[in-house]
Amino acid sequence: DPPAIDGDLSEWRDRAFTDGVWDISRLRHTPWFQAWRNRLTDHGTEPPPDEDLATRYYTAWDDEFLYMGAESRDNVNDADDPEHEDKRWYFKDSICWFVEAPRDEAPERFAQGDNAFCFVIDESRPGYAAWWRHGTPGETYVEEPIPVDAVNYVIPMNPWGESDGDFILEARVNMAATMGVSDPQWQPPQTGHVYSLEIVQCDPDGGPYGGHFILYGTGDDDQTWGRAVLVGPLDPIERLPK
């Protein structure tokens, strides 16, 4: 059954792709780590790096939607940008899934087939908070909100009652209305289809262009993004009885 988009990931989190909690200490030991990209900001009152930001990301799919989830521990929520433009999600607390569907072997920067589904962590959910950067057969770097009829998302803040910066993100986007627009070669998803995936989380903490986590890639070049094969639901982890 499709999960309700209500900020509770328990319906699907155990069957989705996730590979544990990511913090800056874990990122520094990955092959895609670049210190000038994967970094945190220190304004003098920041906690130790491992306590500044730590997130578990979830990604799943069905025959209609791409599902994206995150459970994030953040010391402060910062969704303000003094030089605001709607497209500048990367200057605000945000999480963005970069997806190429289908994957090809041509190195491109937001050309045909490249998509970025970006969510600003602002519980008021302004019109620019669900953003879509994508290519088309004839354009690169098209910047626009995700069509309202193609997206559904919620952001409960402080879900564990421990920090006003903590949040859960639960979102889904209609793939035909987004990926199908970006690439006419896109087909409805099936087990075995190969996409490309990168995840970017931005964490300015009051800085103009602050910290970033970048997973499975090194930036806009889709050739660096990880190879993602669509598979069926994972089996939940079983625990032994006493």
N, C-alpha and C positions, 0 to 999 in steps of 0.2 A: 504494500500500500504506500502511496506517496506520503512523505512526512508532512506534517503541518509546519508551516514557517512561523514559529511562535517563540523562538529563542531557547527552546529546549531541544538539544541535539540527541537526547537519549534514544529516539526512535531509529536513528540511522548511524550514529557515531561509531558503533562497534562493527558495522559492516562496510564502512567507508575506508578509503585509503588515508592512513595517517602513519607517520613514522616517528612519533614521540614528540617530546617537548623540545623546542628550539630556543636557545639563548645564545648570547654572543660567544660564550666559551665553546659551545658545540660547533658553532659556525666556523670558528677559526681553524678547525681541523678538517674542513671539507675541501675538495679539489677546486671548487669554484670561489673560495674565499679570496676577497681582495680588500685589504684594510681600508682603502679610501671609499669603498662601497658599503661593506658590512661594518657598521660603526654605530656607536652611541655617543650622545652629547653629554658633557659634564659642565653644568652651570655653577658648580661649587656647592650645591646642596643636594646633589644626586646620590642615591644609594649605590652600593657596590654594583658593578656591571651586571652580574647575574640576577640581581634583584630589580634592575631597571626595567627589563622587558623579557618576558618568556611566554611563548605561545605554542599551542598545539593546533595544527591546521588539519582540516578534513576536506576531502574532495570525493564526490560520488556522481553517478549519472543514472538516468533511466531513459526510456525511449523518447522523452520530450525535454527534459531539463538537465542542466548541469547544476549540482548542489555544491555550495561552498560554506564551510563553517570554520570558526576559530574560537578557542577559549584562551583568552589573553590576560596575563598578569602585567599590569602597567602601573608605574608609580604615579603618573599624572596624565590626565586627558587634555590634549591640546588640538583643538579643531579650528583654531584661529590662524589666519594668514593676513598680515598687515597689507600685503599687496595682492589681495584676493583676485583670482580669475577662476571662473568655473572649472577650467581644465586642470587647475593646479592642486589636484588631490595629493601630490607628492610633497607638498608643503604643509600637510595636515596629518594628524593621526589617521591612518588609513591602511587597508589591506587590499591587495590587487592580485588577481589570478591572471597570468599571461598564458594564453592558449593559442596554439596553432592547430587548426583542424580542417583538413587532414595535415599531418606532418609531411613536409617535403625536405629535400636535401639542399635546397637553394638558400644561401644566407641572405636574409631580408630583414628590414627594419620597418615593421608595420606596413607591409605590403599585403597582397592578396592572401587571405587566410589567417592573418595575425589579429588577435583580439586581446584586449586587456579589460577585465571586469573589475572595477575599482569601487571600494566602499569607504567613504569618509566616516570616521567613528564619531558621529554627532547624532545624539539621540533625537534631536529635532528633525532630522532627515530632510534638509533643504533639497531643492530640486537638483543640485549638482552633486549630491552625496552618493548617487549610484551612477557612475561614469563609465563610458565606453570609448576606449581608444581602439581604432581598428584600421585596417586597410580595405581596399576594394580592388577589383580588377584594374581600375584606372587611377586610383588615388592612394596616397600613403598618409599616415597620421591624421585620419579623420577623427575629430574630437567632438563628442556629443553625449548627452545623458543617455543611459540605457532606456529604450522606449518603455514607458510606464506599464504598458500591457505585456511586457516581456520580462519583468523583474518583480520579485517579491523578497523583501528582506526586513529583518528586525535586529535591533542592537540593545539588548538589556545591559545597562551599566551597573557596576558594582554587584554582580549577581551573587557573590559569596559573602558580601557584607564586610569586606576587608580593606578595600581601597576604592576611592571614587574613580580611579583610572582603569580599574579592571572592567572587562566586558566580554560578552559572548556575541559573536556575529553569526547569524544564520541567513543564508541567501540562496536563491535559485534564479537562473535565467533560462528563458526559452531558447533552445539552441537553433531552431529553424529561423527564428526572428532575428538572430544575431550572427551566429556563425554562417548560416545560410546566406546572409546578405554579404558577409565579408568574402566568401569564396563560393562561386557557383558549383565548384566540385565537391562541396560538402554534401554528405549523405546522412540520413538519419542514423544515429549511432547503433553499432552492433558490437557484440563481443569480438575482440580481435582487432578492431580499428585502432590505428596508431595516431595519437595526437602528440603535441609538444606542450610542456608545462614549465612555468616558472612562477614563484610566489614572491611578492615584494610587500614588506610591511614597513611603513614610515612612522617615525617617532620623533618629532622635532623637539618636544619638551621645552617649548618657548624659544627655540632657535629658528632662524629664517629658513634653513634647509638642513634639518638635523639628522638624526640617526636613521639607519635603514637596516633591515634584514633582507637579504636577497638569497632565496633558496633555488637550487636546481638550475642556475644559470648566472650570467654575468652582465645582463642588461638587455637592451632592446634588440640585439641581434638574435633572431630566433634559432640560429644554428647552435647557439650555446644552451638553449633550453633543454630540459630533460626529456627523454623519450617516455611517453606515457601510453601504455597499452590498456585498452578498455577490457576489463574482466568482470566476472560476476561478483556478487556480494561476498565479502570475506566472512568466514566463520568467526563468531565471537570467541574471545579467549575464554577457555574453560579453566576453572579452578578446582583443585582436588578438595573433596570433603575432608572434614577433620579426621 
